[in-house]
Amino acid sequence: MLHERTRAWLLEITGGDVARVEQVQSLWSGYGAILRVHLRGGSLPSVIVKQIAPPDDAQHPRGWSGATSHARKLRSYEVERCFYRDWCAAPDDAFRTARCYGATTTDDGQCLLLEDLDAAGYAGRRAQLDGHELARCLDWLAALHARFVGKRPDGLWPVGTYWHLATRQDELLAMQDDELRDAAAALDEQLNTCRFQTIVHGDAKAANFCFGHEGVAAVDFQYAGGGCGIKDVAYLLSSCLDDAQCERHADRHVDTYFAALRARLPAHVDAGALEREWRGLYAAAWADFHRFLDGWAPDHWKIHRYTREMTRRALG
């Protein structure tokens, strides 16, 4: 499970010997594993090793295997490495992430050595979020977006989010909704050419947040890049609210996000203009994700009445 060279690398960085290794989860499509490594001695009781080892015969769970998918995944791991190294090297508790202690290339891939967020007090994981938990995630996103508003996404995806149109042409061709497919390029341009851009998480679903007693941390930055912050917000809401919950509560959660964002934006940013622009793009952000789902998994539970209503508004 853990190569000898990796064990030696851990010893070099932490000063500790490997006592026990447990698998936290496998990576998407069998591209490796996330391991918790318990150490004896040294500076840390445990660390997380993200061990990336692409298989020779990778099989996507929904059948989307192939050269394009493989290249996108390999690029995503380089992006994540860059995010930890260059974008959050100095920890910011406003948008808490795991500290990255190192990265190395292995015979069959690469490894990231990360802080064990469970040991740091962020052991909570949620499949669904209550209102308070969702507000904490929205505050995290607001802090990230405020910190990097106006920054060029050097080393990251030029356009963040894993469903970005330029990287999902196969899914575009497979779409069943002709009207939405015809509007895909216009939606993409609308989101990517807006005045206010920032760095987006790119996969800000409920499962990628880790909860502590007071704060929240986030993981999985493979699709971090430039973009309009409202894309992260729409995607987060889609990950933890069903149709009825969206109908009843989505507007309130969007208000929560913008209140947190206004409180964190730098003084030189026109907060009112930014909010007006991003609020105006909320339906487009939802429709953009709908476009991906329609090609990738047209029977997905997230394509519900609220999703279709947001798309109708965006195309209207």
Sequence and secondary structure as in RCSB ss.txt:
>XXXX:A:sequence
MLHERTRAWLLEITGGDVARVEQVQSLWSGYGAILRVHLRGGSLPSVIVKQIAPPDDAQHPRGWSGATSHARKLR
SYEVERCFYRDWCAAPDDAFRTARCYGATTTDDGQCLLLEDLDAAGYAGRRAQLDGHELARCLDWLAALHARFVG
KRPDGLWPVGTYWHLATRQDELLAMQDDELRDAAAALDEQLNTCRFQTIVHGDAKAANFCFGHEGVAAVDFQYAG
GGCGIKDVAYLLSSCLDDAQCERHADRHVDTYFAALRARLPAHVDAGALEREWRGLYAAAWADFHRFLDGWAPDH
WKIHRYTREMTRRALG
>XXXX:A:secstr
   HHHHHHHHHHH  EEEEEEEEEE GGGSEEEEEEEEESSS SEEEEEEE   TT   TTS  SHHHHHHHHH
HHHHHHHIIIIISSS  GGGEE  EEEEEEETTEEEEEEE TTTTT  B  SS  HHHHHHHHHHHHHHHHHHTT
   TTSBSS STT GGG HHHHHT S HHHHHHHHHHHHHHHT S  EEE S   GGGEEE SS EEE   TT E
EE THHHHHHHHHHH  HHHHHHHHHHHHHHHHHHHHHHS TTS HHHHHHHHHHTHHHHHHHHHHHHHHH TT 
TT SHHHHHHHHHHH 
